[in-house]
Amino acid sequence: MKKMKAVIPAAGLGTRFLPATKAMPKEMLPVVDKPAIQYVVEEAVSAGIDDILVIIGRNKNAISDHFDSVPELEVKLQQKGDHGRLERVMKSSDLADIHFVRQGEPKGLGHAVLRARTHVGDSSFAVLLGDDLIDERDSLLIEMIAAHEATGAAVIALMEVDPAHIHMYGAAAVEPTDTDGVVKVTGLVEKPAAEDAPSNLAVIGRYVLPSSVFEILERTEPGKGGEIQLTDALQELAADPDGPGVVGVTFRGRRYDTGDRVDYIKAIVQLAADREDLGPGLRPWLKEFAERL
């Protein structure tokens, strides 16, 4: 297979974080000491992907600035002998070959993915949503790429959620396969009511897709919310009796949701508490604070 590329849609308005996102892209909100989108880029790089396309919208130039070099800052840190911070600053500009394209209007995830067609070409590719951070100690994307290479199918990441919360996600109808942790997806429903959900397996923000998905997205009509839904294209792939279909990799690792304000705060606390440089000072305080509640 050709070397895989990654697509990161980052054109959303981030309305749940207003007014912080009035002038700052939500993908640039800090998670401890890195913007959320840097975690996503690092995940792609760890899976062996070094060609990344970020789909941006208006007022998103801060994202491209972050992954660019800043010579004056680097020189200043070098002169101060602050090599630790210099290394962290330079890392973001040396991570990968990062490209940017504008979505124009926010017409949904399917439309954002379609904007990557020229860059991706006829190769399979990964899609990583910036709201979902996967812990660097877990190998979800590597497992998904392996499942795609073994089957040729579109691969989605699935995670069990409380049935009462399934209406916040796409839900998958599945059948078992001979491979542990991999299921065949027979149907998808976007944000169903709990009583209508085919399962409590929620689609989370990682996909490995064949290039044939672009042809489907070209003719996909706007669906829920008046947007072009990637879920609708995946549903068509799953229903094709002559194609490789769609499979799901069930994820049981550590996922941090930065798309919700409460979960965003939880993500910062969890990641900081696990770090060697911050955890020793933070964990005792967290215990004391919890006892006062």
Number of C-alpha atoms within 10 A of each C-alpha: 6 8 11 18 21 24 28 24 28 28 26 21 19 18 12 12 16 12 10 13 17 13 11 19 24 28 27 19 18 14 21 15 9 14 17 21 26 21 18 22 25 18 23 25 17 15 16 14 19 19 20 25 22 26 23 23 21 14 14 21 13 14 21 14 11 16 20 15 15 13 10 9 13 18 12 12 17 15 10 10 11 12 13 10 13 17 13 11 20 17 14 17 17 12 18 17 13 18 14 19 16 18 23 13 12 18 17 21 19 24 22 29 22 20 20 23 15 8 16 21 12 13 16 23 23 24 22 24 18 24 21 19 24 22 16 14 9 15 15 22 25 14 19 26 21 14 21 22 15 9 13 19 21 29 31 29 22 26 18 16 15 10 15 11 14 25 19 14 18 19 30 26 17 19 13 13 11 8 9 9 14 23 21 20 24 18 20 24 21 21 18 17 15 17 11 12 21 16 18 22 24 29 27 22 18 23 25 29 23 19 16 13 20 22 12 18 20 13 10 18 14 16 14 12 9 10 16 25 23 21 20 22 21 23 18 18 24 22 15 12 9 8 11 16 21 27 28 27 25 22 20 12 12 12 16 18 19 22 18 13 12 10 13 19 15 15 19 16 17 15 15 20 18 13 11 9 10 13 17 13 12 15 16 12 12 14 10 10 10 9 8 7 5
